[in-house]
Amino acid sequence: MGIRDSYEHGVFSWVDLVTTDPEAAKTFYSQLFDWRFEDIPVPDSPPYCMAFKGDRRVSALFAMPESMQSQHIPSHWQSYINVTDLAATVELCKSHGGEVLEAAFDVMGAGQMAVVKDPTGAVVNLWQAKTHIGAELVNEVNTYCWAELQTRGANRAVPFYESVFGWEMEIEGKPPYYITGKVKGHLNCGIFDMDNANLPAEIPPKWAVYFNVADLDASLQKLEALGGKALMEPVVIEPGRFTTIMDPQGAVLTIMELKDPDD
């Protein structure tokens, strides 16, 4: 089982959704993934809505701040990388061509985080855990299972993530079309260079989130009934079948029917 009680430095540990309509999003994801939600009070802010599979935390969502809405930023999923020394990691990001968008700050007693942008423009959150280690269950059906950097200029992204997080990079394909990042020999994420796929230039770089589902076709039928939509036809790869979807508020994610989920 993919039960977690801690994460290594450099491992993706958490994802959450920034949404324009938290109540509608809770309804959507509770039915798509069979999640249960609990609102966590936040001083002077809307609640942080924690998502559970059974009694284990798997994700969360919260209301998009007005400052983001005024910039017409769409609803979106965020990824978090666990770090053991946030201050040192932030300095490494800066020294290797990254940009700090939000300096380190405390998140109540849960931990400390910062927001950084890599040299290709993709944004990711850094997390130094206190009481909240991240997802308590991963890779199983209806839980987070993969992180993928979709960007241009993977040759600039690779040395950044190697230097900052110590990822072990492996190139798949000739010419390289996919790069995997490992931590202590275990798969952690992938890097996909959009230039190799001739995708429209207006698609921004991002860290995409993947969730495992038991039956991709059944999930797509449910998605349509719930008001979401598929953005592409299902793709078959060695680990399974996947497709990218959009929730009713406009947030994009990927669902994947895994053949053999990693514990």
Secondary structure, 3 states (H helix, E strand, C coil): CCECCCCCCCCEEEEEEEECCHHHHHHHHHHHCCCEEEEEEECCEEEEEEEEECCEEEEEEEECCHHHHCCCCCCEEEEEEECCCHHHHHHHHHHCCCEEEEEEEEECCCEEEEEEECCCCCEEEEEEECCCCCCCECCCCCCEEEEEEEECCHHHHHHHHHHHHCCEEEEECCCCCEEEEEECCEEEEEEEEHHHHCCCCCCCCEEEEEEECCCHHHHHHHHHHCCCEECCCCEEECCEEEEEEECCCCCEEEEEEECCCCC
